[in-house]
Amino acid sequence: MKLLVIGHGRHGKDTVSEYLANKYNLSFNSSSWHCADNVCFPALRDKYNYKSVQECFDDRSNHRAEWYDLISAYCDKDHARIGREIFSFSNIYCGVRNKREFHAIRNAGLCDFVIWVDRSDHLPAEDKSSNTLEPWMADYIIDNNDTLEQLYINVDQLYNYLNFGDYSDILEELELSAGVGSATQMSH
């Protein structure tokens, strides 16, 4: 299964991707890290005196619009370029922010599902200068406005549904662990 995880900055995309990778034995790469290594560090190392890719990566939030422009230029001739690169070695591509790249990835059939991670009750939307995607573009939306535990429950439910088309087993397991019997169990 190939998943594209999208959403605004700091809304939990990496948290969801890391959880999926760890729990379900998937691999993931974030566009931020991939682009830091392949695009932004080579272009910005002298301008900002970066000594390493990690230093460039750690400073990305201070230069979001500049990163967006560099990545857009990197994908100018093939809007699905980063998607092709990441999906060649990962199940999960976390963090595309450009609608041209997003549509090219979808149109090329590089991913099976798109998941939007939403934390809009706590954090603002990212500026259009660094993210031109919107929630309606995703196949599914994961709510990340509650606790981390609830986020993981939401991710498990969606993953189970995507894999098996039904998540009643996980709901029953969650109800039992919370001390709530299912309707079937209560009638027996």
N, CA, C and O atoms as a DFTB+ gen file, in Angstrom:
752 C
 N C O
     1  1       0.842      -1.176       0.000
     2  2       0.000       0.000       0.000
     3  2       0.890       1.243       0.000
     4  3       1.839       1.335       0.779
     5  1       0.580       2.190      -0.872
     6  2       1.304       3.459      -0.955
     7  2       0.390       4.566      -0.440
     8  3      -0.708       4.771      -0.958
     9  1       0.859       5.281       0.593
    10  2       0.075       6.322       1.237
    11  2       0.763       7.669       1.093
    12  3       1.978       7.782       1.253
    13  1      -0.025       8.678       0.792
    14  2       0.455      10.054       0.762
    15  2      -0.186      10.762       1.951
    16  3      -1.411      10.868       2.023
    17  1       0.632      11.247       2.885
    18  2       0.135      11.897       4.098
    19  2       0.395      13.396       3.957
    20  3       1.538      13.830       3.807
    21  1      -0.688      14.181       4.009
    22  2      -0.599      15.623       3.783
    23  2      -1.278      16.392       4.916
    24  3      -1.953      15.807       5.763
    25  1      -1.088      17.703       4.916
    26  2      -1.716      18.570       5.908
    27  2      -0.844      19.783       6.144
    28  3       0.228      19.917       5.555
    29  1      -1.305      20.653       6.999
    30  2      -0.561      21.869       7.309
    31  2       0.640      21.565       8.206
    32  3       0.696      20.525       8.862
    33  1       1.598      22.495       8.221
    34  2       2.793      22.361       9.033
    35  2       2.455      22.202      10.508
    36  3       1.623      22.933      11.047
    37  1       3.107      21.242      11.156
    38  2       2.991      20.967      12.589
    39  2       1.617      20.413      13.010
    40  3       1.247      20.478      14.183
    41  1       0.878      19.874      12.047
    42  2      -0.427      19.298      12.365
    43  2      -0.355      17.806      12.680
    44  3      -1.362      17.213      13.065
    45  1       0.835      17.179      12.520
    46  2       0.983      15.780      12.923
    47  2       1.249      14.794      11.804
    48  3       1.127      13.587      12.015
    49  1       1.607      15.265      10.628
    50  2       1.864      14.353       9.504
    51  2       2.975      13.364       9.820
    52  3       2.829      12.163       9.593
    53  1       4.094      13.874      10.349
    54  2       5.212      12.983      10.672
    55  2       4.838      12.015      11.791
    56  3       5.240      10.852      11.754
    57  1       4.083      12.469      12.779
    58  2       3.653      11.597      13.877
    59  2       2.816      10.444      13.339
    60  3       3.021       9.292      13.722
    61  1       1.873      10.753      12.452
    62  2       1.031       9.713      11.847
    63  2       1.888       8.769      11.011
    64  3       1.735       7.551      11.106
    65  1       2.778       9.308      10.202
    66  2       3.619       8.479       9.332
    67  2       4.552       7.578      10.142
    68  3       4.711       6.401       9.819
    69  1       5.162       8.119      11.178
    70  2       6.052       7.323      12.033
    71  2       5.279       6.205      12.730
    72  3       5.758       5.075      12.832
    73  1       4.088       6.531      13.204
    74  2       3.262       5.524      13.871
    75  2       2.903       4.395      12.904
    76  3       3.040       3.220      13.243
    77  1       2.447       4.747      11.709
    78  2       2.114       3.729      10.705
    79  2       3.330       2.870      10.380
    80  3       3.231       1.646      10.291
    81  1       4.471       3.518      10.206
    82  2       5.694       2.785       9.869
    83  2       6.081       1.814      10.985
    84  3       6.399       0.654      10.725
    85  1       6.051       2.291      12.213
    86  2       6.463       1.454      13.343
    87  2       5.470       0.336      13.643
    88  3       5.872      -0.806      13.866
    89  1       4.195       0.649      13.651
    90  2       3.199      -0.360      14.041
    91  2       2.920      -1.369      12.934
    92  3       2.693      -2.545      13.219
    93  1       2.933      -0.934      11.685
    94  2       2.514      -1.807      10.590
    95  2       3.662      -2.196       9.651
    96  3       3.435      -2.659       8.533
    97  1       4.890      -1.998      10.124
    98  2       6.066      -2.417       9.372
    99  2       6.105      -1.819       7.957
   100  3       6.383      -2.509       6.976
   101  1       5.820      -0.532       7.891
   102  2       5.890       0.191       6.624
   103  2       7.126       1.085       6.644
   104  3       7.726       1.303       7.696
   105  1       7.493       1.588       5.503
   106  2       8.603       2.539       5.451
   107  2       8.042       3.898       5.067
   108  3       7.052       3.995       4.340
   109  1       8.690       4.951       5.566
   110  2       8.231       6.278       5.189
   111  2       9.393       7.231       5.060
   112  3      10.446       7.064       5.675
   113  1       9.168       8.234       4.240
   114  2      10.128       9.318       4.093
   115  2       9.326      10.604       3.992
   116  3       8.297      10.663       3.319
   117  1       9.809      11.618       4.663
   118  2       9.131      12.912       4.577
   119  2       9.722      13.700       3.426
   120  3      10.913      13.605       3.132
   121  1       8.876      14.473       2.787
   122  2       9.359      15.334       1.714
   123  2      10.353      16.339       2.267
   124  3      11.295      16.727       1.577
   125  1      10.147      16.764       3.515
   126  2      11.064      17.736       4.118
   127  2      12.481      17.178       4.195
   128  3      13.441      17.858       3.832
   129  1      12.609      15.939       4.669
   130  2      13.946      15.365       4.774
   131  2      14.522      15.063       3.383
   132  3      15.681      15.371       3.104
   133  1      13.719      14.470       2.534
   134  2      14.168      14.140       1.174
   135  2      14.629      15.405       0.449
   136  3      15.671      15.406      -0.206
   137  1      13.858      16.466       0.569
   138  2      14.200      17.722      -0.118
   139  2      15.347      18.456       0.563
   140  3      16.122      19.143      -0.102
   141  1      15.464      18.319       1.882
   142  2      16.623      18.909       2.560
   143  2      17.894      18.309       1.986
   144  3      18.852      19.019       1.680
   145  1      17.888      17.002       1.846
   146  2      19.072      16.285       1.366
   147  2      19.353      16.536      -0.115
   148  3      20.504      16.745      -0.499
   149  1      18.321      16.516      -0.938
   150  2      18.499      16.544      -2.390
   151  2      18.339      17.912      -3.046
   152  3      18.837      18.128      -4.151
   153  1      17.650      18.835      -2.379
   154  2      17.330      20.117      -3.010
   155  2      17.829      21.308      -2.193
   156  3      18.647      22.097      -2.667
   157  1      17.335      21.429      -0.974
   158  2      17.528      22.661      -0.197
   159  2      18.932      22.826       0.374
   160  3      19.488      23.922       0.315
   161  1      19.514      21.770       0.922
   162  2      20.866      21.913       1.452
   163  2      21.858      22.314       0.355
   164  3      22.634      23.248       0.558
   165  1      21.856      21.642      -0.794
   166  2      22.786      22.076      -1.847
   167  2      22.558      23.533      -2.280
   168  3      23.512      24.243      -2.598
   169  1      21.301      23.971      -2.292
   170  2      20.991      25.332      -2.759
   171  2      21.220      26.399      -1.686
   172  3      21.550      27.539      -2.013
   173  1      21.048      26.042      -0.409
   174  2      21.063      27.045       0.661
   175  2      22.261      26.982       1.600
   176  3      22.413      27.854       2.456
   177  1      23.111      25.974       1.459
   178  2      24.200      25.801       2.433
   179  2      25.098      27.030       2.542
   180  3      25.466      27.420       3.650
   181  1      25.455      27.646       1.423
   182  2      26.320      28.827       1.471
   183  2      25.565      30.068       1.949
   184  3      26.098      30.877       2.708
   185  1      24.321      30.208       1.496
   186  2      23.529      31.378       1.858
   187  2      23.319      31.482       3.374
   188  3      23.402      32.571       3.942
   189  1      23.045      30.332       4.032
   190  2      22.761      30.338       5.471
   191  2      23.878      29.689       6.301
   192  3      23.709      29.467       7.500
   193  1      24.996      29.392       5.676
   194  2      26.152      28.806       6.364
   195  2      25.842      27.467       7.031
   196  3      26.365      27.180       8.107
   197  1      25.010      26.656       6.414
   198  2      24.691      25.345       6.971
   199  2      25.906      24.440       6.876
   200  3      26.590      24.410       5.853
   201  1      26.169      23.710       7.937
   202  2      27.288      22.764       7.970
   203  2      26.845      21.345       7.615
   204  3      27.669      20.502       7.261
   205  1      25.523      21.083       7.713
   206  2      25.029      19.727       7.452
   207  2      23.583      19.774       6.949
   208  3      22.895      20.788       7.071
   209  1      23.151      18.665       6.390
   210  2      21.758      18.527       5.961
   211  2      20.847      18.666       7.178
   212  3      19.786      19.285       7.092
   213  1      21.255      18.097       8.303
   214  2      20.446      18.180       9.526
   215  2      20.228      19.629       9.952
   216  3      19.122      20.001      10.345
   217  1      21.267      20.441       9.877
   218  2      21.149      21.848      10.245
   219  2      20.180      22.578       9.311
   220  3      19.378      23.397       9.760
   221  1      20.255      22.283       8.035
   222  2      19.322      22.854       7.049
   223  2      17.893      22.409       7.360
   224  3      16.968      23.222       7.367
   225  1      17.727      21.134       7.613
   226  2      16.420      20.561       7.936
   227  2      15.835      21.208       9.185
   228  3      14.658      21.566       9.204
   229  1      16.637      21.359      10.214
   230  2      16.163      21.928      11.479
   231  2      15.735      23.384      11.343
   232  3      14.951      23.872      12.157
   233  1      16.231      24.078      10.340
   234  2      15.933      25.502      10.140
   235  2      14.820      25.736       9.111
   236  3      14.526      26.882       8.768
   237  1      14.206      24.667       8.624
   238  2      13.242      24.780       7.519
   239  2      12.042      25.664       7.842
   240  3      11.538      26.353       6.956
   241  1      11.573      25.661       9.088
   242  2      10.389      26.456       9.420
   243  2      10.649      27.956       9.293
   244  3       9.706      28.738       9.170
   245  1      11.899      28.359       9.320
   246  2      12.245      29.775       9.154
   247  2      12.301      30.212       7.695
   248  3      12.431      31.399       7.396
   249  1      12.201      29.236       6.788
   250  2      12.337      29.552       5.357
   251  2      11.327      28.753       4.522
   252  3      11.655      28.289       3.430
   253  1      10.116      28.597       5.029
   254  2       9.125      27.754       4.352
   255  2       8.857      28.180       2.905
   256  3       8.827      27.332       2.013
   257  1       8.664      29.460       2.665
   258  2       8.367      29.924       1.304
   259  2       9.556      29.678       0.377
   260  3       9.371      29.325      -0.788
   261  1      10.759      29.861       0.881
   262  2      11.958      29.623       0.071
   263  2      12.086      28.138      -0.270
   264  3      12.406      27.785      -1.405
   265  1      11.838      27.280       0.701
   266  2      11.843      25.838       0.450
   267  2      10.798      25.483      -0.604
   268  3      11.070      24.725      -1.534
   269  1       9.604      26.040      -0.445
   270  2       8.511      25.770      -1.393
   271  2       8.951      26.122      -2.813
   272  3       8.732      25.341      -3.738
   273  1       9.565      27.279      -2.991
   274  2      10.008      27.722      -4.318
   275  2      11.108      26.814      -4.876
   276  3      11.080      26.466      -6.057
   277  1      12.068      26.430      -4.045
   278  2      13.153      25.544      -4.496
   279  2      12.622      24.175      -4.921
   280  3      13.029      23.627      -5.945
   281  1      11.716      23.642      -4.123
   282  2      11.148      22.325      -4.428
   283  2      10.296      22.391      -5.683
   284  3      10.325      21.474      -6.503
   285  1       9.540      23.462      -5.839
   286  2       8.735      23.646      -7.061
   287  2       9.632      23.670      -8.293
   288  3       9.305      23.067      -9.315
   289  1      10.757      24.361      -8.197
   290  2      11.697      24.421      -9.321
   291  2      12.297      23.039      -9.601
   292  3      12.484      22.670     -10.761
   293  1      12.597      22.279      -8.555
   294  2      13.149      20.929      -8.679
   295  2      12.190      20.018      -9.449
   296  3      12.620      19.116     -10.167
   297  1      10.897      20.263      -9.291
   298  2       9.867      19.437      -9.923
   299  2       9.275      20.088     -11.170
   300  3       8.253      19.628     -11.680
   301  1       9.893      21.131     -11.655
   302  2       9.320      21.914     -12.748
   303  2       9.053      21.087     -14.013
   304  3       8.005      21.251     -14.638
   305  1       9.952      20.231     -14.387
   306  2       9.791      19.441     -15.623
   307  2       9.002      18.153     -15.402
   308  3       8.417      17.616     -16.343
   309  1       8.981      17.659     -14.173
   310  2       8.212      16.465     -13.802
   311  2       7.628      16.713     -12.423
   312  3       8.304      16.538     -11.409
   313  1       6.373      17.121     -12.392
   314  2       5.734      17.474     -11.120
   315  2       5.630      16.296     -10.149
   316  3       5.471      16.499      -8.946
   317  1       5.718      15.080     -10.660
   318  2       5.655      13.893      -9.799
   319  2       7.050      13.403      -9.397
   320  3       7.176      12.327      -8.812
   321  1       8.080      14.160      -9.695
   322  2       9.467      13.727      -9.480
   323  2       9.742      13.262      -8.048
   324  3      10.254      12.161      -7.844
   325  1       9.412      14.079      -7.073
   326  2       9.690      13.697      -5.685
   327  2       8.844      12.486      -5.296
   328  3       9.319      11.600      -4.586
   329  1       7.614      12.446      -5.750
   330  2       6.769      11.281      -5.487
   331  2       7.378      10.011      -6.057
   332  3       7.398       8.981      -5.384
   333  1       7.872      10.067      -7.281
   334  2       8.535       8.896      -7.886
   335  2       9.751       8.484      -7.055
   336  3       9.962       7.303      -6.781
   337  1      10.543       9.480      -6.661
   338  2      11.750       9.186      -5.888
   339  2      11.408       8.553      -4.543
   340  3      11.975       7.522      -4.182
   341  1      10.495       9.155      -3.807
   342  2      10.161       8.638      -2.474
   343  2       9.450       7.301      -2.546
   344  3       9.797       6.383      -1.803
   345  1       8.462       7.167      -3.423
   346  2       7.728       5.902      -3.504
   347  2       8.577       4.775      -4.088
   348  3       8.173       3.615      -4.016
   349  1       9.733       5.078      -4.660
   350  2      10.607       4.012      -5.158
   351  2      11.229       3.219      -4.005
   352  3      11.679       2.090      -4.204
   353  1      11.258       3.801      -2.799
   354  2      11.836       3.086      -1.658
   355  2      10.989       3.176      -0.387
   356  3      11.404       2.660       0.651
   357  1       9.814       3.816      -0.436
   358  2       8.979       3.975       0.769
   359  2       7.513       3.699       0.467
   360  3       7.031       3.927      -0.643
   361  1       6.812       3.194       1.500
   362  2       5.364       3.013       1.405
   363  2       4.620       4.315       1.642
   364  3       3.512       4.505       1.139
   365  1       5.233       5.214       2.411
   366  2       4.557       6.441       2.804
   367  2       5.391       7.647       2.398
   368  3       6.579       7.738       2.707
   369  1       4.738       8.571       1.695
   370  2       5.337       9.858       1.355
   371  2       4.619      10.883       2.221
   372  3       3.415      11.094       2.076
   373  1       5.344      11.503       3.101
   374  2       4.771      12.435       4.062
   375  2       5.127      13.866       3.686
   376  3       6.302      14.235       3.691
   377  1       4.115      14.681       3.357
   378  2       4.333      16.106       3.314
   379  2       4.368      16.848       2.007
   380  3       4.892      17.962       1.979
   381  1       3.845      16.313       0.916
   382  2       3.790      17.135      -0.294
   383  2       2.953      18.376       0.008
   384  3       1.960      18.293       0.730
   385  1       3.352      19.538      -0.546
   386  2       2.665      20.796      -0.233
   387  2       2.210      21.563      -1.464
   388  3       1.526      22.578      -1.339
   389  1       2.573      21.101      -2.633
   390  2       2.287      21.825      -3.863
   391  2       1.195      21.091      -4.636
   392  3       1.318      19.896      -4.903
   393  1       0.115      21.811      -5.000
   394  2      -1.012      21.137      -5.660
   395  2      -0.653      20.582      -7.035
   396  3      -1.221      19.572      -7.450
   397  1       0.274      21.214      -7.751
   398  2       0.696      20.649      -9.043
   399  2       1.372      19.301      -8.831
   400  3       1.101      18.344      -9.555
   401  1       2.250      19.228      -7.840
   402  2       2.928      17.969      -7.538
   403  2       1.931      16.927      -7.038
   404  3       1.993      15.759      -7.423
   405  1       1.016      17.360      -6.182
   406  2      -0.007      16.463      -5.648
   407  2      -0.824      15.838      -6.782
   408  3      -0.986      14.619      -6.835
   409  1      -1.335      16.672      -7.684
   410  2      -2.158      16.157      -8.789
   411  2      -1.343      15.264      -9.713
   412  3      -1.858      14.265     -10.215
   413  1      -0.081      15.606      -9.944
   414  2       0.772      14.775     -10.807
   415  2       0.994      13.397     -10.181
   416  3       0.984      12.384     -10.880
   417  1       1.194      13.364      -8.869
   418  2       1.384      12.090      -8.158
   419  2       0.118      11.249      -8.262
   420  3       0.185      10.053      -8.547
   421  1      -1.034      11.870      -8.034
   422  2      -2.308      11.138      -8.142
   423  2      -2.546      10.656      -9.572
   424  3      -2.918       9.504      -9.795
   425  1      -2.327      11.556     -10.542
   426  2      -2.583      11.200     -11.940
   427  2      -1.637      10.129     -12.455
   428  3      -1.993       9.378     -13.364
   429  1      -0.444      10.046     -11.895
   430  2       0.518       9.014     -12.286
   431  2       0.244       7.686     -11.575
   432  3       0.908       6.686     -11.844
   433  1      -0.725       7.681     -10.677
   434  2      -1.069       6.449      -9.955
   435  2       0.010       5.997      -8.985
   436  3       0.159       4.800      -8.737
   437  1       0.762       6.937      -8.436
   438  2       1.870       6.580      -7.548
   439  2       1.432       6.225      -6.134
   440  3       2.173       5.565      -5.405
   441  1       0.230       6.656      -5.735
   442  2      -0.235       6.330      -4.388
   443  2      -1.635       5.747      -4.443
   444  3      -2.400       5.992      -5.376
   445  1      -1.945       4.970      -3.418
   446  2      -3.269       4.344      -3.330
   447  2      -4.275       5.232      -2.609
   448  3      -5.435       5.322      -3.011
   449  1      -3.821       5.891      -1.534
   450  2      -4.708       6.714      -0.734
   451  2      -3.983       7.963      -0.259
   452  3      -2.768       7.961      -0.063
   453  1      -4.762       9.036      -0.078
   454  2      -4.230      10.287       0.459
   455  2      -4.923      10.554       1.788
   456  3      -6.149      10.506       1.887
   457  1      -4.113      10.838       2.810
   458  2      -4.618      11.086       4.154
   459  2      -4.221      12.503       4.577
   460  3      -3.044      12.863       4.552
   461  1      -5.207      13.290       4.961
   462  2      -4.977      14.637       5.494
   463  2      -4.974      14.540       7.019
   464  3      -5.873      13.933       7.601
   465  1      -3.977      15.129       7.664
   466  2      -3.923      15.162       9.127
   467  2      -4.344      16.563       9.563
   468  3      -3.748      17.560       9.156
   469  1      -5.378      16.622      10.395
   470  2      -5.967      17.905      10.792
   471  2      -5.789      18.177      12.281
   472  3      -6.173      17.364      13.122
   473  1      -5.206      19.321      12.594
   474  2      -5.105      19.797      13.978
   475  2      -5.549      21.258      14.041
   476  3      -4.990      22.064      14.785
   477  1      -6.557      21.576      13.251
   478  2      -6.992      22.967      13.091
   479  2      -7.669      23.562      14.323
   480  3      -7.818      24.781      14.406
   481  1      -8.079      22.736      15.276
   482  2      -8.640      23.283      16.513
   483  2      -7.552      23.912      17.390
   484  3      -7.852      24.701      18.286
   485  1      -6.294      23.558      17.129
   486  2      -5.183      24.022      17.967
   487  2      -4.163      24.871      17.221
   488  3      -3.496      25.709      17.827
   489  1      -4.035      24.664      15.921
   490  2      -3.008      25.355      15.141
   491  2      -3.608      25.968      13.885
   492  3      -4.566      25.432      13.327
   493  1      -3.053      27.085      13.438
   494  2      -3.581      27.716      12.224
   495  2      -3.185      26.953      10.965
   496  3      -2.270      26.130      10.970
   497  1      -3.898      27.252       9.899
   498  2      -3.535      26.711       8.586
   499  2      -2.229      27.337       8.150
   500  3      -1.899      28.463       8.522
   501  1      -1.502      26.590       7.362
   502  2      -0.244      27.087       6.806
   503  2      -0.560      28.099       5.710
   504  3      -1.578      27.982       5.028
   505  1       0.294      29.074       5.544
   506  2       0.122      30.100       4.520
   507  2       0.215      29.474       3.123
   508  3       0.974      28.528       2.912
   509  1      -0.555      30.002       2.180
   510  2      -0.562      29.491       0.801
   511  2       0.799      29.624       0.119
   512  3       1.043      28.977      -0.899
   513  1       1.691      30.459       0.672
   514  2       3.018      30.593       0.074
   515  2       3.877      29.348       0.314
   516  3       4.918      29.178      -0.320
   517  1       3.435      28.476       1.237
   518  2       4.201      27.259       1.494
   519  2       3.376      25.978       1.440
   520  3       3.926      24.885       1.573
   521  1       2.053      26.098       1.246
   522  2       1.215      24.904       1.127
   523  2      -0.061      25.271       0.364
   524  3      -0.885      26.042       0.856
   525  1      -0.214      24.718      -0.825
   526  2      -1.395      25.025      -1.642
   527  2      -2.421      23.889      -1.629
   528  3      -3.346      23.885      -2.442
   529  1      -2.267      22.931      -0.721
   530  2      -3.216      21.830      -0.627
   531  2      -4.327      22.169       0.354
   532  3      -4.168      23.020       1.229
   533  1      -5.459      21.484       0.191
   534  2      -6.612      21.691       1.067
   535  2      -7.178      20.334       1.475
   536  3      -6.985      19.346       0.767
   537  1      -7.870      20.277       2.603
   538  2      -8.382      18.993       3.104
   539  2      -9.244      18.228       2.100
   540  3      -9.180      17.000       2.057
   541  1     -10.039      18.914       1.302
   542  2     -10.935      18.220       0.379
   543  2     -10.171      17.390      -0.656
   544  3     -10.763      16.521      -1.296
   545  1      -8.889      17.635      -0.830
   546  2      -8.093      16.899      -1.819
   547  2      -7.765      15.472      -1.352
   548  3      -7.396      14.623      -2.164
   549  1      -7.899      15.214      -0.064
   550  2      -7.549      13.903       0.493
   551  2      -8.709      12.927       0.388
   552  3      -9.870      13.326       0.291
   553  1      -8.377      11.638       0.409
   554  2      -9.397      10.590       0.455
   555  2      -9.960      10.461       1.869
   556  3     -11.140      10.164       2.057
   557  1      -9.090      10.689       2.863
   558  2      -9.476      10.529       4.263
   559  2      -8.842      11.642       5.088
   560  3      -7.780      12.162       4.746
   561  1      -9.514      11.996       6.179
   562  2      -8.985      12.992       7.113
   563  2      -8.843      12.334       8.472
   564  3      -9.790      11.746       8.994
   565  1      -7.646      12.440       9.041
   566  2      -7.383      11.949      10.397
   567  2      -7.487      13.142      11.339
   568  3      -6.807      14.150      11.150
   569  1      -8.336      13.026      12.349
   570  2      -8.490      14.089      13.338
   571  2      -7.369      13.986      14.370
   572  3      -7.197      12.951      15.014
   573  1      -6.613      15.068      14.519
   574  2      -5.536      15.137      15.502
   575  2      -5.775      16.312      16.454
   576  3      -4.848      17.048      16.791
   577  1      -7.009      16.473      16.875
   578  2      -7.361      17.576      17.769
   579  2      -7.572      17.126      19.204
   580  3      -7.981      17.919      20.052
   581  1      -7.294      15.860      19.480
   582  2      -7.479      15.305      20.820
   583  2      -6.115      14.867      21.341
   584  3      -5.100      15.474      20.999
   585  1      -6.079      13.837      22.151
   586  2      -4.835      13.340      22.726
   587  2      -4.050      12.526      21.704
   588  3      -4.575      12.143      20.659
   589  1      -2.785      12.267      22.024
   590  2      -1.957      11.421      21.175
   591  2      -2.529      10.007      21.127
   592  3      -2.515       9.364      20.078
   593  1      -3.030       9.526      22.258
   594  2      -3.659       8.203      22.295
   595  2      -4.853       8.140      21.336
   596  3      -5.019       7.156      20.616
   597  1      -5.674       9.178      21.327
   598  2      -6.826       9.198      20.425
   599  2      -6.376       9.275      18.968
   600  3      -6.998       8.666      18.097
   601  1      -5.305      10.015      18.696
   602  2      -4.762      10.056      17.332
   603  2      -4.391       8.651      16.878
   604  3      -4.724       8.250      15.763
   605  1      -3.706       7.903      17.734
   606  2      -3.305       6.539      17.367
   607  2      -4.525       5.646      17.138
   608  3      -4.506       4.805      16.239
   609  1      -5.562       5.809      17.916
   610  2      -6.806       5.051      17.704
   611  2      -7.381       5.411      16.327
   612  3      -7.792       4.530      15.572
   613  1      -7.407       6.708      16.011
   614  2      -7.932       7.149      14.710
   615  2      -7.114       6.561      13.560
   616  3      -7.673       6.142      12.546
   617  1      -5.802       6.532      13.719
   618  2      -4.929       5.975      12.681
   619  2      -5.164       4.477      12.537
   620  3      -5.268       3.970      11.420
   621  1      -5.249       3.764      13.660
   622  2      -5.503       2.319      13.614
   623  2      -6.823       2.006      12.917
   624  3      -6.894       1.087      12.101
   625  1      -7.867       2.770      13.238
   626  2      -9.163       2.530      12.607
   627  2      -9.089       2.719      11.094
   628  3      -9.614       1.907      10.332
   629  1      -8.442       3.785      10.671
   630  2      -8.337       4.032       9.233
   631  2      -7.478       2.973       8.559
   632  3      -7.852       2.469       7.499
   633  1      -6.351       2.626       9.135
   634  2      -5.468       1.630       8.527
   635  2      -6.187       0.289       8.398
   636  3      -6.104      -0.371       7.362
   637  1      -6.881      -0.100       9.437
   638  2      -7.624      -1.362       9.396
   639  2      -8.699      -1.313       8.305
   640  3      -8.887      -2.282       7.571
   641  1      -9.384      -0.207       8.207
   642  2     -10.404      -0.048       7.161
   643  2      -9.771      -0.119       5.762
   644  3     -10.297      -0.794       4.877
   645  1      -8.654       0.574       5.568
   646  2      -7.999       0.570       4.259
   647  2      -7.507      -0.816       3.875
   648  3      -7.533      -1.187       2.702
   649  1      -7.062      -1.578       4.858
   650  2      -6.553      -2.918       4.577
   651  2      -7.641      -3.963       4.454
   652  3      -7.541      -4.881       3.641
   653  1      -8.680      -3.826       5.260
   654  2      -9.660      -4.889       5.348
   655  2     -11.083      -4.453       5.025
   656  3     -11.983      -5.291       4.978
   657  1     -11.307      -3.171       4.803
   658  2     -12.635      -2.688       4.460
   659  2     -13.607      -2.670       5.618
   660  3     -14.784      -2.356       5.439
   661  1     -13.128      -3.006       6.808
   662  2     -14.006      -3.043       7.965
   663  2     -13.150      -2.830       9.200
   664  3     -12.060      -3.391       9.306
   665  1     -13.626      -2.041      10.112
   666  2     -12.858      -1.825      11.331
   667  2     -13.653      -2.179      12.576
   668  3     -13.370      -1.669      13.659
   669  1     -14.646      -3.048      12.432
   670  2     -15.456      -3.424      13.589
   671  2     -14.639      -4.182      14.633
   672  3     -14.887      -4.033      15.829
   673  1     -13.657      -5.001      14.198
   674  2     -12.831      -5.732      15.155
   675  2     -12.055      -4.791      16.056
   676  3     -11.984      -5.004      17.266
   677  1     -11.480      -3.764      15.480
   678  2     -10.692      -2.834      16.289
   679  2     -11.606      -2.029      17.219
   680  3     -11.220      -1.707      18.343
   681  1     -12.811      -1.704      16.752
   682  2     -13.745      -0.996      17.629
   683  2     -14.130      -1.869      18.815
   684  3     -14.194      -1.396      19.950
   685  1     -14.388      -3.150      18.543
   686  2     -14.745      -4.064      19.620
   687  2     -13.585      -4.195      20.608
   688  3     -13.798      -4.197      21.821
   689  1     -12.356      -4.306      20.091
   690  2     -11.173      -4.399      20.954
   691  2     -11.031      -3.143      21.818
   692  3     -10.711      -3.233      23.003
   693  1     -11.268      -1.985      21.225
   694  2     -11.167      -0.733      21.969
   695  2     -12.258      -0.633      23.036
   696  3     -12.009      -0.161      24.145
   697  1     -13.471      -1.083      22.689
   698  2     -14.560      -1.052      23.657
   699  2     -14.262      -1.975      24.839
   700  3     -14.521      -1.628      25.991
   701  1     -13.714      -3.157      24.537
   702  2     -13.390      -4.101      25.607
   703  2     -12.292      -3.548      26.510
   704  3     -12.365      -3.684      27.731
   705  1     -11.277      -2.926      25.916
   706  2     -10.188      -2.384      26.729
   707  2     -10.660      -1.194      27.562
   708  3     -10.070      -0.885      28.597
   709  1     -11.727      -0.522      27.109
   710  2     -12.269       0.609      27.859
   711  2     -13.344       0.166      28.855
   712  3     -13.873       0.982      29.609
   713  1     -13.667      -1.157      28.852
   714  2     -14.654      -1.676      29.783
   715  2     -16.088      -1.538      29.302
   716  3     -17.025      -1.626      30.096
   717  1     -16.263      -1.322      27.999
   718  2     -17.585      -1.201      27.420
   719  2     -17.817      -2.416      26.544
   720  3     -17.054      -2.656      25.608
   721  1     -18.859      -3.191      26.832
   722  2     -19.171      -4.348      26.024
   723  2     -19.881      -3.969      24.752
   724  3     -20.619      -2.985      24.720
   725  1     -19.671      -4.732      23.709
   726  2     -20.375      -4.458      22.458
   727  2     -21.825      -4.903      22.607
   728  3     -22.164      -5.640      23.533
   729  1     -22.665      -4.457      21.702
   730  2     -24.088      -4.798      21.749
   731  2     -24.268      -6.319      21.690
   732  3     -25.142      -6.862      22.367
   733  1     -23.458      -7.005      20.894
   734  2     -23.548      -8.441      20.782
   735  2     -23.197      -9.115      22.108
   736  3     -23.895     -10.029      22.546
   737  1     -22.131      -8.672      22.738
   738  2     -21.711      -9.271      23.995
   739  2     -22.735      -8.985      25.091
   740  3     -22.978      -9.842      25.940
   741  1     -23.324      -7.826      25.088
   742  2     -24.259      -7.433      26.133
   743  2     -25.538      -8.247      26.056
   744  3     -26.202      -8.442      27.075
   745  1     -25.901      -8.730      24.870
   746  2     -27.149      -9.463      24.738
   747  2     -26.993     -10.937      25.136
   748  3     -27.986     -11.647      25.292
   749  1     -25.750     -11.392      25.300
   750  2     -25.543     -12.801      25.666
   751  2     -25.410     -12.986      27.149
   752  3     -25.232     -14.111      27.618
